[in-house]
Amino acid sequence: MLVTPTSMWGIPTRKEFMMQHSRVIFKDRLRGRKISLKKGLEIIYQLPFTGFIRNDKFWWWRNYIDWIKYLPIEYPSKGMLMVVRLNHESKDPNTIRVVTTGGFSSRKPQVLKKLFRKEL
């Protein structure tokens, strides 16, 4: 890890953190290769990717959501990503976002291990 003013206490910088979590492998898509989350979602759904929605702030976005889809991934952990399309009333119309955990990092995708009480 590089020693910078923000990382000398053991906390990764934003760039280092994004490098850790920005690449995924989609199940049965894109030949099973590691690809950046942003680029992969833009290729699969053919819509611009504008960022993330924290799961603890999901209630605020509920009026702006057109659809929710669950996309299976195999890396960095096996499970499903929740992908959300925003409607024309949102500040970024006709775009997609990924739901994330609301904890330490707001950019770590929330990977669901179970969907509707069924193991994946």
Secondary structure by P-SEA (a helix, b strand, c coil): cccccccccccccaaaaaaaccbbbcccccccccccaaaaaaaaccccccbbbbccccccccccccbbbbbbbccccbbbbbbbbbccccccccbbbbbbbccccccccccccccccccc
